[in-house]
């Protein structure tokens, strides 16, 4: 297990000061977990920003600091599953603040704030999840639908228990959003009332339409899946999102208009 011994004393002192400040005055929508015995792994819970497909979700992520931090940037990972162009299926985060724009003077507060802003304004031109990036550019509504679906399955805040048996206002709101995200989905295509997408693992160099939901006729088991639309033509780039610059800007404007 990593400990503070892996970091220089001056770095430990600076981190202790930063983490104390984050604990006492956390950034909006971010709660940092502090482990005094190990500053090399910073855990944080990020609330999905209002007006985005991640609203009402809480996403656990971590920053891993190397032994030569802050000369080298930390590595960021989402531990909660999320459908986002700049977050890979293994949770790795692609954001310039942790790569080419890294500066040893940047604070953890700045890094965490930038990561939360990524949920507001994705960058499909540097996508780690190729399918999410292409969908964001070509069909924002479809992208938002799948992002809300993942949020509902993996990241929704725990619903408060109601002693009187009545449905709380927050519960009703969550139900309404779930119903909205499933608009147009046949109720028969569910397992116990939950629509579950297949894992999104595209083959290298081949961009495919997302598969349809798992179906079950009686809710007691998983039935056959409906066929997805015909696969699209292979794109020329292996790991890059084939996106026209104008389409990227249009998709980003459409995303921000919803806030």
Secondary structure, DSSP 8 states (H G I E B T S, - for coil): ---GGGS-HHHHHHHHHHHHHHHHS--TTEEEE--TT--SEEEEEEE--TTSTTTTBEEEEEEE--TTTTTS--EEEESS---BTTB-TT-BB--GGGTTT--TT--HHHHHHHHHHHHHS--GGG-SSHHHHHHHHH-HHHHHHHHHHHHHHHTB------TT----HHHHHHHHHHHHHTTT--TTB-BTTB---------TT----------BSSSSS--------------S-SSS----HHHHHHHHHHHHHT-
